[in-house]
Amino acid sequence: MDPDKAQRLLSFLTALGFAMAILGAVGELLGWWNDVGQALMVLGALVGVVVGAASVTAGSTNTQVRRVREGVDAARVRLGSMDGRLDAVHGKLDSMDGKLDRLDELDVIEAELNAQTGALDRQIQVLEEIRDTV
């Protein structure tokens, strides 16, 4: 049953119970029904109080459920936004990973150039020694 319909039904039953109590009290005061008036008054008051308490409890529970649903919906929206941000961060990380790969390639090239430079320095040194001896 829809929570709003249940709440309306409980409110109606509460009003009906209190109406029975009022009718019983009026009947008792006017002397219409002695035993019936007392029974209506007691039964109506009990029904009104019990159903009224149930109505209040159901209403507060419905309010809490509604707030929780709103909180969950808001959290879903925030998670969707965060998901988009995470996708953007992943894209940037992938781009940075590619740049790091290129830097690693440059490090290899630099090591090769350093090795070649060292070899050239040794050759130059040998040539200078040959020149000095000649």
PAZAPA-4460 file (N, C-alpha, C; in steps of 0.05 Angstrom, whole numbers, plus 32768, in hexadecimal, padded with zeros to 4 digits):
% residues 134
    n_x    n_y    n_z   ca_x   ca_y   ca_z    c_x    c_y    c_z   seq   type   mol
   8011   7FE8   8000   8000   8000   8000   8012   8019   8000     1      M     A
   800A   802D   7FF1   8018   8046   7FF0   8019   8052   800C     2      D     A
   8031   805C   8014   8033   8067   802F   8021   807F   8034     3      P     A
   801C   808F   801F   800A   80A6   8023   7FED   809D   8027     4      D     A
   7FE5   8089   8018   7FCA   807E   801C   7FC7   8071   8037     5      K     A
   7FDB   8063   8040   7FDA   8057   805B   7FD9   806C   8070     6      A     A
   7FE7   8082   806D   7FE6   8098   8080   7FCB   80A5   8081     7      Q     A
   7FBE   80A8   806A   7FA3   80B4   8069   7F8F   80A1   8076     8      R     A
   7F92   8087   8072   7F80   8073   807E   7F83   8074   809C     9      L     A
   7F9C   8075   80A6   7FA0   8076   80C3   7F95   8090   80CF    10      L     A
   7F98   80A6   80C1   7F8C   80BF   80CA   7F6E   80BD   80CB    11      S     A
   7F62   80B1   80B7   7F45   80AE   80B7   7F3C   809C   80CE    12      F     A
   7F4A   8086   80D3   7F42   8074   80E9   7F46   8082   8104    13      L     A
   7F5A   8093   8106   7F5E   80A2   811F   7F46   80B5   8124    14      T     A
   7F3F   80C3   810E   7F28   80D6   8111   7F0F   80C6   8117    15      A     A
   7F0B   80AF   810B   7EF3   809F   8110   7EF2   8096   812D    16      L     A
   7F09   808D   8137   7F0B   8085   8153   7F03   809B   8166    17      G     A
   7F0F   80B3   8162   7F09   80C9   8173   7EEC   80D2   816F    18      F     A
   7EE1   80D0   8157   7EC5   80D6   8153   7EB3   80C3   8163    19      A     A
   7EBB   80AA   8163   7EAC   8096   8174   7EAD   809E   8191    20      M     A
   7EC4   80A7   819A   7EC7   80AF   81B6   7EB6   80C7   81BC    21      A     A
   7EB6   80DA   81AA   7EA6   80F3   81AF   7E88   80EC   81AE    22      I     A
   7E80   80DB   819B   7E64   80D3   8199   7E5C   80C4   81B3    23      L     A
   7E6D   80B3   81BD   7E67   80A5   81D6   7E65   80B7   81ED    24      G     A
   7E77   80CB   81EE   7E76   80DF   8204   7E5D   80EF   8203    25      A     A
   7E56   80F8   81EB   7E3D   8108   81E8   7E25   80F7   81EF    26      V     A
   7E24   80DE   81E6   7E0E   80CC   81ED   7E0C   80C7   820B    27      G     A
   7E23   80C5   8217   7E24   80C0   8234   7E1A   80D9   8243    28      E     A
   7E22   80F0   823A   7E19   8109   8248   7DFC   810E   8244    29      L     A
   7DF1   8108   822C   7DD5   810D   8227   7DC4   80F6   8231    30      L     A
   7DD1   80E0   823A   7DC1   80CA   8244   7DB4   80B9   822F    31      G     A
   7DBE   80BA   8216   7DB2   80AA   8201   7DB8   808D   8205    32      W     A
   7DD2   8087   8207   7DDA   806B   820B   7DEC   806A   8223    33      W     A
   7DE5   805C   8237   7DF7   805B   824F   7E0E   8048   824A    34      N     A
   7E08   802F   8245   7E1D   801C   8241   7E2A   801F   8226    35      D     A
   7E1A   8023   8212   7E24   8026   81F7   7E36   803F   81F5    36      V     A
   7E2D   8055   8201   7E3D   806E   8201   7E58   806A   820E    37      G     A
   7E59   805C   8225   7E72   8057   8232   7E84   8045   8220    38      Q     A
   7E78   8031   8214   7E88   801F   8203   7E93   802E   81EB    39      A     A
   7E82   803F   81DE   7E8B   804F   81C8   7EA1   8062   81D0    40      L     A
   7E9E   806E   81E7   7EB1   8081   81F1   7ECD   8074   81F6    41      M     A
   7ECC   805E   8204   7EE5   8050   820A   7EF2   8044   81F1    42      V     A
   7EE1   8036   81E1   7EEC   8029   81C9   7EF6   803E   81B5    43      L     A
   7EE7   8054   81B2   7EEF   8069   819F   7F09   8076   81A8    44      G     A
   7F0B   807B   81C3   7F24   8087   81CD   7F3C   8075   81C8    45      A     A
   7F38   805B   81CE   7F4D   8048   81CA   7F55   8046   81AD    46      L     A
   7F41   8043   819B   7F47   8042   817F   7F55   805B   8175    47      V     A
   7F4B   8072   817E   7F57   808C   8176   7F74   808E   817F    48      G     A
   7F7A   8086   8198   7F95   8088   81A2   7FA8   8074   8194    49      V     A
   7F9F   805B   8192   7FB0   8047   8186   7FB5   804C   8169    50      V     A
   7FA0   8052   815A   7FA4   8058   813D   7FB3   8072   8139    51      V     A
   7FAD   8085   814B   7FBC   809F   8149   7FDA   809B   814E    52      G     A
   7FE1   808A   8162   7FFD   8084   8166   8009   8076   814E    53      A     A
   7FFA   8063   8143   8004   8055   812B   8007   8068   8114    54      A     A
   7FF5   807B   8112   7FF6   808F   80FC   800F   80A0   80FF    55      S     A
   8014   80A9   8117   802C   80BA   811C   8045   80AA   8116    56      V     A
   8046   8091   8120   805D   8080   811B   8061   807B   80FD    57      T     A
   804C   8075   80EF   804E   8070   80D2   8056   808A   80C4    58      A     A
   804C   80A0   80CD   8053   80BA   80C0   8071   80C0   80C4    59      G     A
   807B   80BC   80DC   8097   80C1   80E1   80A8   80AD   80D2    60      S     A
   809F   8094   80D1   80AE   8080   80C2   80AF   8087   80A4    61      T     A
   8098   8090   8099   8097   8098   807D   80AA   80AF   8078    62      N     A
   80AA   80C2   808B   80BC   80D9   8088   80D9   80D0   8088    63      T     A
   80E0   80BE   809B   80FB   80B5   809C   8102   80A6   8082    64      Q     A
   80F0   8095   8078   80F6   8086   8060   80F9   8099   8048    65      V     A
   80E9   80AE   8047   80EB   80C2   8032   8106   80D0   8033    66      R     A
   810E   80D7   804C   8128   80E5   804F   813F   80D3   8047    67      R     A
   813D   80B9   804E   8152   80A6   8047   8153   80A4   8028    68      V     A
   813C   80A2   801C   813B   809F   7FFE   8148   80B8   7FF1    69      R     A
   8141   80D0   7FFC   814C   80E8   7FF1   816A   80E8   7FF5    70      E     A
   8174   80DF   800C   8190   80DD   8011   819E   80CA   7FFE    71      G     A
   8191   80B4   7FF9   819C   80A0   7FE6   819D   80AB   7FCA    72      V     A
   8188   80B9   7FC2   8188   80C5   7FA8   819E   80DA   7FA5    73      D     A
   81A1   80EB   7FBA   81B6   80FF   7FB9   81D2   80F2   7FB8    74      A     A
   81D5   80DC   7FC7   81EE   80CE   7FC6   81F3   80C2   7FAA    75      A     A
   81DE   80B8   7F9D   81E1   80AE   7F82   81EA   80C3   7F6F    76      R     A
   81DF   80DB   7F72   81E7   80F2   7F61   8204   80F9   7F66    77      V     A
   820C   80FA   7F80   8228   8100   7F86   823A   80EA   7F7B    78      R     A
   8232   80D1   7F7E   8243   80BB   7F73   8245   80BD   7F55    79      L     A
   8230   80C4   7F47   8231   80C8   7F2A   8245   80DE   7F23    80      G     A
   8244   80F3   7F32   8257   8109   7F2D   8273   8100   7F33    81      S     A
   8277   80F1   7F48   8292   80E8   7F4F   829B   80D4   7F3A    82      M     A
   8289   80C4   7F2F   8291   80B1   7F1B   829C   80BF   7F02    83      D     A
   828E   80D5   7EFB   8298   80E5   7EE5   82B3   80F1   7EEA    84      G     A
   82B7   80FA   7F03   82D1   8105   7F0A   82E7   80F0   7F0A    85      R     A
   82DF   80D8   7F14   82F3   80C2   7F14   82FA   80BA   7EF7    86      L     A
   82E7   80BB   7EE5   82ED   80B5   7EC9   8301   80CA   7EBE    87      D     A
   82FD   80E3   7EC5   830F   80F8   7EBC   832B   80F4   7EC8    88      A     A
   832C   80EC   7EE2   8346   80E7   7EEE   8354   80CF   7EE1    89      V     A
   8345   80BA   7EDB   8350   80A3   7ECD   835B   80AB   7EB2    90      H     A
   834D   80BD   7EA4   8357   80C6   7E8A   8372   80D5   7E8D    91      G     A
   8373   80E6   7EA2   838C   80F5   7EA7   83A2   80E2   7EAF    92      K     A
   839C   80CE   7EBF   83B0   80BB   7EC7   83BA   80AB   7EAF    93      L     A
   83A9   80A4   7E9D   83B1   8096   7E85   83C3   80A7   7E74    94      D     A
   83BC   80C1   7E72   83CD   80D4   7E63   83E9   80D6   7E70    95      S     A
   83E9   80D8   7E8B   8402   80DA   7E99   8413   80C0   7E96    96      M     A
   8405   80AA   7E96   8413   8090   7E92   8421   8090   7E77    97      D     A
   8413   809A   7E63   841F   809B   7E48   8438   80AE   7E48    98      G     A
   8436   80C4   7E56   844D   80D6   7E58   8464   80C9   7E67    99      K     A
   845D   80BA   7E7C   8473   80AC   7E8B   8480   8097   7E79   100      L     A
   8471   808A   7E68   847C   8077   7E56   8490   8085   7E43   101      D     A
   8488   809D   7E39   849A   80AC   7E27   84B3   80B5   7E36   102      R     A
   84B0   80BC   7E50   84C7   80C4   7E60   84DA   80AC   7E64   103      L     A
   84CE   8095   7E68   84DF   807D   7E6A   84EF   8078   7E50   104      D     A
   84E2   807C   7E3A   84EF   807A   7E20   8506   808E   7E1E   105      E     A
   8500   80A7   7E27   8515   80BC   7E26   852C   80B5   7E39   106      L     A
   8527   80A8   7E4F   853C   80A0   7E61   854E   808B   7E54   107      D     A
   8542   8079   7E45   8551   8064   7E36   8563   8072   7E21   108      V     A
   8557   8085   7E13   8566   8094   7DFE   857D   80A3   7E0B   109      I     A
   8577   80B0   7E22   858C   80BF   7E30   85A3   80AC   7E38   110      E     A
   859D   8095   7E42   85B1   8082   7E4A   85C2   8079   7E32   111      A     A
   85B5   8075   7E1B   85C3   806E   7E03   85D6   8085   7DFA   112      E     A
   85CB   809D   7DFB   85DB   80B5   7DF4   85F3   80B8   7E06   113      L     A
   85EF   80B3   7E20   8605   80B5   7E33   861A   80A0   7E2D   114      N     A
   8611   8088   7E26   8624   8073   7E1F   8634   807A   7E06   115      A     A
   8626   8085   7DF2   8634   808D   7DDA   8646   80A5   7DDF   116      Q     A
   863E   80B7   7DF0   864F   80CE   7DF7   8668   80C4   7E05   117      T     A
   8664   80B1   7E17   867C   80A5   7E25   868F   8098   7E11   118      G     A
   8684   808A   7DFE   8694   807D   7DEA   86A3   8091   7DD9   119      A     A
   8695   80A7   7DD1   86A1   80BC   7DC2   86B7   80CA   7DD2   120      L     A
   86B2   80CE   7DEC   86C7   80DB   7DFD   86E0   80CA   7DFE   121      D     A
   86DD   80AF   7DFF   86F4   809D   7DFF   8702   809E   7DE4   122      R     A
   86F3   809F   7DCF   8700   80A1   7DB4   870F   80BB   7DB1   123      Q     A
   8703   80D1   7DBB   8710   80EB   7DBA   872A   80EA   7DCA   124      I     A
   8729   80DE   7DE1   8740   80DC   7DF2   8757   80CC   7DE4   125      Q     A
   874F   80B6   7DD7   8762   80A6   7DC8   876E   80B6   7DB1   126      V     A
   875D   80C5   7DA3   8767   80D5   7D8D   8779   80EB   7D97   127      L     A
   8773   80F7   7DAD   8785   810C   7DB8   87A0   8100   7DC0   128      E     A
   879F   80E7   7DCB   87B9   80DB   7DD3   87C9   80D5   7DBA   129      E     A
   87BC   80CC   7DA5   87CA   80C6   7D8B   87D5   80E0   7D80   130      I     A
   87C6   80F6   7D82   87D0   810F   7D78   87E8   8119   7D88   131      R     A
   87E6   8115   7DA2   87FC   811E   7DB3   8816   810E   7DAD   132      D     A
   8813   80F5   7DA7   882B   80E4   7DA1   8836   80E9   7D85   133      T     A
   8827   80F4   7D74   8830   80F8   7D58   883F   8112   7D56   134      V     A
***
